[in-house]
Amino acid sequence: MFPVRDVGEFEKALATVTREHVGAIEVLPATVFTGQRQRIADLLAKARLPAMFQRREFVVAGGLMSYGPSYAEMYRRAAIYVDKLAKGAKPADLPVEQPTRVELVVNTKTANALGLTIPPSLLLRADQVIE
């Protein structure tokens, strides 16, 4: 594990990962990274390091793949809650919900740049393939 609290620490951790010849990493979700997703994807590409994310936006920016909740679906569900609250529902009476839809997004352009072959069975299961 390489704990990181900001993008500057991400660069230092990436240097350590590269020096230790780590084959791939998982970037756990952190709000501090969301606004820096392009920079992070660029740093990973420069280091030629495959990475897994939990948000599709990182894959759109050039990351290899993501598997996690559909934030668009979660935002839609949140709007339903706002509507119920606006109509007088008490927050304590509303159930807590877990994400019900997860999505797999694969960037084959990044895979090719890293010299990786994504198995066709994985591509068939993907909700989105970025080429």
C-alpha positions in Angstrom: 0.0 0.0 0.0 1.1 3.5 -0.8 -1.1 6.0 1.1 -1.6 9.2 -0.8 -3.5 12.3 0.4 -2.9 14.6 -2.6 -1.6 14.6 -6.1 1.9 15.6 -5.1 2.1 12.5 -2.9 0.7 10.5 -5.8 3.7 11.4 -7.9 6.1 10.3 -5.1 4.2 7.0 -4.6 4.3 6.4 -8.3 8.1 6.9 -8.3 8.3 4.3 -5.5 6.0 1.9 -7.3 8.1 2.2 -10.5 11.3 1.7 -8.5 9.9 -1.4 -6.9 8.7 -2.8 -10.3 5.1 -3.1 -9.3 3.1 -4.6 -12.2 -0.2 -2.8 -11.8 -2.0 -0.7 -9.2 -5.5 0.1 -8.0 -6.3 3.7 -7.3 -8.9 3.8 -4.6 -11.6 6.5 -4.8 -10.7 9.8 -3.2 -12.3 13.2 -3.9 -8.9 14.9 -4.1 -8.1 12.8 -7.2 -11.3 13.3 -9.1 -10.4 16.8 -10.4 -6.9 15.5 -11.2 -7.9 12.4 -13.2 -6.3 13.6 -16.5 -3.0 14.3 -14.7 -3.1 11.0 -12.9 -3.9 9.1 -16.2 -1.0 10.9 -17.9 1.4 10.1 -15.1 0.4 6.4 -15.2 0.8 6.4 -19.0 4.3 7.9 -18.8 5.2 5.2 -16.2 3.6 2.5 -18.4 1.7 1.3 -15.4 -1.8 -0.3 -15.7 -4.2 0.9 -13.2 -7.7 -0.1 -12.0 -10.1 2.6 -10.8 -13.6 2.7 -9.3 -14.8 5.7 -11.3 -15.3 5.6 -15.1 -14.1 9.2 -15.5 -10.5 8.0 -14.9 -10.8 5.5 -17.8 -12.3 8.2 -20.1 -9.2 10.3 -19.2 -6.9 7.5 -20.3 -6.8 5.0 -17.4 -7.0 1.3 -18.2 -10.2 0.1 -16.6 -12.7 0.8 -13.8 -15.2 -1.3 -11.9 -17.5 0.5 -9.5 -20.9 2.0 -8.9 -22.7 3.9 -11.6 -22.5 7.4 -10.2 -25.0 8.7 -12.7 -27.5 6.1 -11.4 -26.7 7.1 -7.8 -27.4 10.8 -8.7 -30.7 9.9 -10.2 -31.7 8.0 -7.1 -30.6 11.0 -5.0 -33.0 13.2 -7.0 -35.8 10.8 -6.1 -34.9 11.3 -2.4 -34.8 15.1 -2.8 -38.3 15.0 -4.4 -39.7 12.9 -1.5 -38.2 15.3 1.0 -39.6 18.3 -0.9 -43.0 16.7 -0.7 -42.7 16.4 3.1 -41.2 13.0 3.8 -39.1 12.7 6.9 -35.5 11.8 6.3 -35.6 9.2 9.1 -38.5 7.4 7.3 -36.5 7.0 4.1 -34.5 3.8 3.7 -30.8 3.8 3.2 -29.9 2.5 -0.3 -26.8 0.8 -1.6 -25.7 1.2 -5.2 -27.7 -1.2 -7.4 -25.7 -0.9 -10.6 -22.0 -1.3 -11.1 -20.3 -0.8 -14.3 -17.1 -2.1 -16.0 -15.4 0.3 -18.4 -12.3 -0.7 -20.4 -10.0 1.5 -22.4 -8.5 -0.6 -25.2 -6.5 2.3 -26.6 -4.7 2.4 -23.2 -4.3 -1.4 -23.2 -2.7 -1.3 -26.6 -0.3 1.5 -25.6 0.7 -0.6 -22.6 1.1 -3.7 -24.7 -1.7 -5.5 -23.0 -4.3 -7.8 -24.6 -7.7 -7.6 -22.9 -9.5 -11.0 -23.2 -12.6 -10.9 -25.5 -14.7 -12.4 -22.6 -13.9 -9.3 -20.5 -14.7 -6.9 -23.3 -18.0 -8.7 -23.8 -18.9 -8.1 -20.2 -17.9 -4.4 -20.2 -20.6 -1.8 -20.0 -18.4 0.5 -22.1 -15.3 -0.1 -24.2 -13.3 3.0 -25.1 -11.4 2.6 -28.3 
